[in-house]
Amino acid sequence: MLETKRVSVLEIFYDFVFVTGLFTLLYMLADITKYPLETNLIWRFALTLSVILYVWFSQAAYNNRYLKEGPLDYVCHFFDMTVFLFLFKGNTASWKDSWVLLSACLAFLSLSLALRYGLQWLKAQDDQNKYFAASHGLIFLAQGVLLLLGTKLPYEWGVAALVVAILAGWLAPFYFLRDRQVPALDFDRLKDRTSLMTMMYSAGLVVLSLGTFLSLETTTLLGLILVACLVLHYKVQIDRVPQGADQSAAGFIYSHYVIMIGLSLVIIALGGFMTPYVRISHIVDLSYAGLAVYYLGILLLSFKRKPEFLGGFATWKIYLPLLVGWILSLRSPATDDVELVRLVVVVGLIFAGQVYLLKKPEQEPVPVLEGAPVEGDQGQALEATEETPVTEVAKEAEPVAEVAEEVALETEPAESEADAAQVPAAQTPESQDQADLQAESPAPSQD
């Protein structure tokens, strides 16, 4: 069994710097509260956040297997933090101006991972670890080179090279390691570090997006209640994820892409309720869309826990309240207070229902083999035997004893006749004469 390690202080410090830098990406969503919505803003934000999260999860997987907190680990972590700070500081309002810096920084981060995997390839003793480290080192090396080449291309081709490089990094390990046994991953440690990073990101979003509107007490309080339900829902979900290294780390990681994108959309949209001169119907639609994305991540996170866990996370039990709330918002006049209260009620009902279903998950009946007694039948049989009086048992035993006596009397004459018929052959006259003749005849000569 794989021994679970605690998250190191170096990793916590690195994650704190990383999450602080993620907040600089929120400028990409600053204009989504304006009507009409420019959908390119959401796609660019989702792409940028996914790319940066991909690098973070790649580093987290490496640290999960190989981190020793030696001098090389400290040097590589501080190098990666420096690159991330350049990346976050260089972001501008125009994505066309910042995508070159994004590609270049991601290239250096990929090359850093390639170097570390190359060192692990040199240190590996067995063929399994050597192949694993070599394949990942080559993947990150090719990815870094492609990203660097993309910075020299025009805007359209450069963005295409960026997307191809990231998709290749996602899919290549599945191809090269499809028939291989990979080194064990400490899933419990990965779960603790990922949930800690997600919680820090959620708390920062609340402070940045809702903390500036504390003068509007009622609206801010409703927004905080809604965010608290979402965060607590995530915590309950994480606590229910089974322990052990046999869980699917890939599904766990990819679900957090969707969760963090959905949380960002919801919290930014809640800030729109507290902003004057906005179209409330647009903010409502944006809020329900963000909630749909967030709950999709929750469903993906619990997808493989059947039947003891997935029974309480059926899709319709989450999306039906969302659909009803959104339809009611279309049929009624759009006012910020009413719509925000309706959102809080919908999210609160989903959270309360899921917590109740998690405490009492739906269990499938255990199949019974043919001929095997059912558990209920055994209990009824035991109760029946306990309630049967002793006198009835004695009465039932009397006829059995009488039959046994009759059988014994019938078998006695048959046994006597058999004894008389089995007279020893040595006591009859014929057998006695034959024995005397054999005794008088001389023994055969040995010659």
Solvent accessible surface area in square Angstrom, and as a share of the most:
residue,aa,sasa,rsa
1,M,240,1.07
2,L,77,0.38
3,E,141,0.63
4,T,70,0.40
5,K,109,0.46
6,R,217,0.79
7,V,31,0.18
8,S,15,0.09
9,V,124,0.71
10,L,9,0.04
11,E,1,0.01
12,I,71,0.36
13,F,97,0.40
14,Y,2,0.01
15,D,0,0.00
16,F,122,0.51
17,V,26,0.15
18,F,2,0.01
19,V,6,0.03
20,T,72,0.42
21,G,5,0.05
22,L,1,0.01
23,F,37,0.15
24,T,60,0.35
25,L,0,0.00
26,L,21,0.10
27,Y,64,0.24
28,M,11,0.05
29,L,0,0.00
30,A,63,0.49
31,D,67,0.35
32,I,0,0.00
33,T,21,0.12
34,K,127,0.54
35,Y,125,0.47
36,P,108,0.68
37,L,55,0.27
38,E,86,0.39
39,T,78,0.45
40,N,74,0.38
41,L,28,0.14
42,I,36,0.18
43,W,181,0.63
44,R,67,0.24
45,F,1,0.00
46,A,19,0.14
47,L,50,0.25
48,T,1,0.01
49,L,1,0.00
50,S,15,0.10
51,V,1,0.00
52,I,0,0.00
53,L,0,0.00
54,Y,13,0.05
55,V,4,0.02
56,W,0,0.00
57,F,7,0.03
58,S,16,0.11
59,Q,3,0.01
60,A,2,0.02
61,A,20,0.15
62,Y,4,0.01
63,N,1,0.01
64,N,14,0.07
65,R,56,0.21
66,Y,33,0.13
67,L,14,0.07
68,K,157,0.66
69,E,74,0.33
70,G,22,0.21
71,P,116,0.73
72,L,75,0.37
73,D,14,0.07
74,Y,87,0.33
75,V,101,0.58
76,C,9,0.05
77,H,3,0.01
78,F,103,0.43
79,F,90,0.38
80,D,1,0.01
81,M,11,0.05
82,T,66,0.38
83,V,15,0.08
84,F,2,0.01
85,L,97,0.48
86,F,136,0.57
87,L,0,0.00
88,F,9,0.04
89,K,176,0.74
90,G,27,0.26
91,N,26,0.13
92,T,63,0.37
93,A,98,0.76
94,S,49,0.31
95,W,14,0.05
96,K,119,0.50
97,D,104,0.54
98,S,2,0.02
99,W,10,0.03
100,V,63,0.36
101,L,58,0.29
102,L,3,0.01
103,S,1,0.01
104,A,24,0.18
105,C,8,0.05
106,L,1,0.00
107,A,0,0.00
108,F,97,0.40
109,L,0,0.00
110,S,3,0.02
111,L,52,0.26
112,S,10,0.06
113,L,2,0.01
114,A,13,0.10
115,L,105,0.52
116,R,2,0.01
117,Y,4,0.01
118,G,29,0.28
119,L,52,0.26
120,Q,32,0.14
121,W,109,0.38
122,L,120,0.60
123,K,125,0.53
124,A,17,0.13
125,Q,168,0.74
126,D,61,0.32
127,D,116,0.60
128,Q,70,0.31
129,N,48,0.25
130,K,65,0.28
131,Y,71,0.27
132,F,5,0.02
133,A,1,0.01
134,A,31,0.24
135,S,11,0.07
136,H,21,0.09
137,G,9,0.09
138,L,118,0.59
139,I,17,0.09
140,F,12,0.05
141,L,83,0.41
142,A,64,0.50
143,Q,7,0.03
144,G,0,0.00
145,V,71,0.41
146,L,60,0.30
147,L,1,0.01
148,L,64,0.32
149,L,106,0.53
150,G,2,0.02
151,T,26,0.15
152,K,172,0.73
153,L,80,0.40
154,P,84,0.53
155,Y,58,0.22
156,E,119,0.53
157,W,175,0.61
158,G,1,0.01
159,V,27,0.15
160,A,46,0.36
161,A,13,0.10
162,L,1,0.01
163,V,48,0.28
164,V,87,0.50
165,A,1,0.01
166,I,4,0.02
167,L,81,0.40
168,A,50,0.39
169,G,6,0.06
170,W,58,0.20
171,L,115,0.57
172,A,21,0.17
173,P,30,0.19
174,F,111,0.46
175,Y,131,0.50
176,F,91,0.38
177,L,24,0.12
178,R,149,0.54
179,D,128,0.66
180,R,130,0.47
181,Q,142,0.63
182,V,59,0.34
183,P,19,0.12
184,A,64,0.50
185,L,22,0.11
186,D,11,0.06
187,F,5,0.02
188,D,23,0.12
189,R,12,0.04
190,L,2,0.01
191,K,11,0.04
192,D,70,0.36
193,R,6,0.02
194,T,0,0.00
195,S,18,0.12
196,L,68,0.34
197,M,0,0.00
198,T,1,0.00
199,M,55,0.25
200,M,43,0.19
201,Y,1,0.01
202,S,3,0.02
203,A,58,0.45
204,G,13,0.12
205,L,0,0.00
206,V,27,0.16
207,V,101,0.58
208,L,89,0.44
209,S,13,0.09
210,L,0,0.00
211,G,29,0.28
212,T,103,0.60
213,F,55,0.23
214,L,113,0.56
215,S,100,0.65
216,L,86,0.43
217,E,136,0.61
218,T,96,0.56
219,T,20,0.12
220,T,6,0.03
221,L,105,0.52
222,L,31,0.15
223,G,0,0.00
224,L,68,0.34
225,I,70,0.36
226,L,1,0.00
227,V,5,0.03
228,A,46,0.35
229,C,18,0.11
230,L,1,0.00
231,V,32,0.19
232,L,83,0.41
233,H,1,0.00
234,Y,4,0.02
235,K,96,0.40
236,V,40,0.23
237,Q,0,0.00
238,I,12,0.06
239,D,86,0.45
240,R,92,0.34
241,V,2,0.01
242,P,45,0.28
243,Q,115,0.51
244,G,20,0.19
245,A,50,0.39
246,D,124,0.64
247,Q,44,0.20
248,S,37,0.24
249,A,21,0.16
250,A,38,0.30
251,G,32,0.31
252,F,6,0.03
253,I,22,0.11
254,Y,79,0.30
255,S,0,0.00
256,H,0,0.00
257,Y,15,0.06
258,V,32,0.19
259,I,0,0.00
260,M,0,0.00
261,I,23,0.12
262,G,0,0.00
263,L,3,0.01
264,S,0,0.00
265,L,8,0.04
266,V,1,0.01
267,I,0,0.00
268,I,25,0.13
269,A,0,0.00
270,L,1,0.01
271,G,9,0.09
272,G,1,0.01
273,F,9,0.04
274,M,8,0.03
275,T,54,0.31
276,P,92,0.58
277,Y,220,0.84
278,V,39,0.23
279,R,122,0.45
280,I,31,0.16
281,S,45,0.29
282,H,15,0.07
283,I,0,0.00
284,V,3,0.02
285,D,62,0.32
286,L,8,0.04
287,S,1,0.00
288,Y,13,0.05
289,A,51,0.40
290,G,0,0.00
291,L,1,0.00
292,A,33,0.26
293,V,46,0.26
294,Y,0,0.00
295,Y,0,0.00
296,L,82,0.41
297,G,0,0.00
298,I,0,0.00
299,L,21,0.10
300,L,79,0.39
301,L,1,0.00
302,S,0,0.00
303,F,115,0.48
304,K,137,0.58
305,R,21,0.08
306,K,121,0.51
307,P,53,0.34
308,E,83,0.37
309,F,2,0.01
310,L,36,0.18
311,G,19,0.18
312,G,1,0.01
313,F,1,0.01
314,A,31,0.24
315,T,78,0.45
316,W,157,0.55
317,K,40,0.17
318,I,0,0.00
319,Y,60,0.23
320,L,89,0.44
321,P,37,0.23
322,L,10,0.05
323,L,89,0.44
324,V,72,0.41
325,G,2,0.02
326,W,91,0.32
327,I,74,0.37
328,L,86,0.43
329,S,10,0.07
330,L,104,0.52
331,R,196,0.72
332,S,35,0.23
333,P,111,0.70
334,A,47,0.37
335,T,63,0.37
336,D,57,0.29
337,D,80,0.41
338,V,77,0.44
339,E,1,0.01
340,L,2,0.01
341,V,69,0.40
342,R,46,0.17
343,L,1,0.00
344,V,21,0.12
345,V,78,0.45
346,V,12,0.07
347,V,0,0.00
348,G,22,0.21
349,L,116,0.58
350,I,4,0.02
351,F,40,0.17
352,A,58,0.45
353,G,30,0.29
354,Q,2,0.01
355,V,33,0.19
356,Y,127,0.48
357,L,37,0.18
358,L,6,0.03
359,K,157,0.67
360,K,133,0.56
361,P,33,0.21
362,E,95,0.43
363,Q,145,0.64
364,E,121,0.54
365,P,125,0.79
366,V,125,0.72
367,P,121,0.76
368,V,88,0.50
369,L,145,0.72
370,E,179,0.80
371,G,86,0.83
372,A,43,0.33
373,P,85,0.54
374,V,72,0.41
375,E,149,0.67
376,G,44,0.42
377,D,79,0.41
378,Q,85,0.38
379,G,31,0.29
380,Q,123,0.55
381,A,55,0.43
382,L,116,0.58
383,E,103,0.46
384,A,58,0.45
385,T,93,0.54
386,E,141,0.63
387,E,137,0.61
388,T,61,0.35
389,P,65,0.41
390,V,127,0.73
391,T,92,0.53
392,E,82,0.37
393,V,84,0.48
394,A,54,0.42
395,K,138,0.58
396,E,122,0.55
397,A,55,0.43
398,E,107,0.48
399,P,74,0.46
400,V,106,0.61
401,A,55,0.43
402,E,109,0.49
403,V,90,0.51
404,A,61,0.47
405,E,113,0.51
406,E,106,0.47
407,V,81,0.47
408,A,50,0.39
409,L,120,0.60
410,E,130,0.58
411,T,62,0.36
412,E,105,0.47
413,P,76,0.48
414,A,61,0.48
415,E,108,0.48
416,S,63,0.41
417,E,123,0.55
418,A,45,0.35
419,D,100,0.52
420,A,72,0.56
421,A,86,0.67
422,Q,141,0.63
423,V,86,0.49
424,P,74,0.46
425,A,76,0.59
426,A,77,0.60
427,Q,137,0.61
428,T,57,0.33
429,P,105,0.66
430,E,133,0.60
431,S,30,0.20
432,Q,97,0.43
433,D,86,0.45
434,Q,114,0.51
435,A,53,0.41
436,D,68,0.35
437,L,122,0.61
438,Q,137,0.61
439,A,86,0.66
440,E,138,0.62
441,S,64,0.41
442,P,125,0.78
443,A,90,0.70
444,P,117,0.74
445,S,92,0.59
446,Q,177,0.78
447,D,173,0.90
